[in-house]
Amino acid sequence: MWWSDWWGGYGPAPFMLFGPVMMLLFVAACAAVVYLVMRSSQAHGGHAMEILEERYARGEIDQAEFEERRRLLRA
């Protein structure tokens, strides 16, 4: 028929797979970005807690301020 004569009997053209492959790559890239952003935000929260604990240990902030900031960091 028309398709087999045009494409040499190989069925649909190979470039027709380009669309679905690109869509899968796009979804994988979006998932990777979301994963890296979430991992980065968790790392910064832990670092901020370490700084807060150091400031409390040095006496730069009192217990009430420490508790308030710790509550805000965990939220």
C-alpha positions as CSV (number, residue, x, y, z in Angstrom):
1,M,0.0,0.0,0.0
2,W,0.9,3.6,0.3
3,W,3.0,3.3,3.5
4,S,4.9,0.2,2.5
5,D,5.7,1.6,-0.9
6,W,6.8,5.0,0.5
7,W,9.0,3.7,3.4
8,G,10.3,0.6,1.7
9,G,8.1,-1.9,3.5
10,Y,9.6,-1.1,7.0
11,G,6.4,0.2,8.5
12,P,6.2,3.7,10.1
13,A,9.1,5.9,9.6
14,P,11.8,5.7,12.4
15,F,11.6,9.4,13.1
16,M,8.0,8.9,14.3
17,L,9.5,7.6,17.6
18,F,11.3,10.9,18.1
19,G,8.2,12.5,19.7
20,P,7.6,9.9,22.4
21,V,11.3,9.6,23.2
22,M,11.6,13.4,23.6
23,M,8.5,13.4,25.9
24,L,10.1,10.8,28.1
25,L,13.4,12.7,28.2
26,F,11.5,15.9,29.2
27,V,9.6,14.2,32.0
28,A,12.8,12.6,33.3
29,A,14.6,16.0,33.2
30,C,11.7,17.6,35.2
31,A,11.8,14.8,37.7
32,A,15.5,15.2,38.1
33,V,15.2,19.0,38.7
34,V,12.5,18.5,41.3
35,Y,14.6,15.9,43.1
36,L,17.7,18.1,43.1
37,V,15.7,21.1,44.4
38,M,14.1,19.1,47.2
39,R,17.5,17.6,48.2
40,S,19.1,21.0,48.2
41,S,16.4,22.5,50.4
42,Q,16.7,19.7,52.9
43,A,20.5,20.2,53.1
44,H,20.2,23.9,53.7
45,G,17.7,23.3,56.5
46,G,20.2,21.0,58.3
47,H,23.0,23.6,57.9
48,A,20.8,26.4,59.3
49,M,20.0,24.2,62.3
50,E,23.8,23.7,62.9
51,I,24.4,27.4,62.8
52,L,21.5,28.0,65.2
53,E,22.8,25.5,67.7
54,E,26.3,27.0,67.5
55,R,24.9,30.5,68.2
56,Y,22.9,29.2,71.1
57,A,26.0,27.4,72.5
58,R,28.1,30.5,72.2
59,G,25.4,32.5,74.1
60,E,24.6,34.8,71.2
61,I,20.9,34.0,71.5
62,D,18.8,33.1,74.4
63,Q,16.6,30.0,74.8
64,A,13.4,31.6,73.8
65,E,14.9,32.9,70.5
66,F,16.5,29.5,69.9
67,E,13.2,27.7,70.4
68,E,11.3,30.2,68.1
69,R,13.9,29.9,65.3
70,R,14.1,26.1,65.6
71,R,10.3,26.0,65.3
72,L,10.4,28.2,62.2
73,L,13.1,26.0,60.6
74,R,11.1,22.8,61.2
75,A,7.9,24.3,59.7
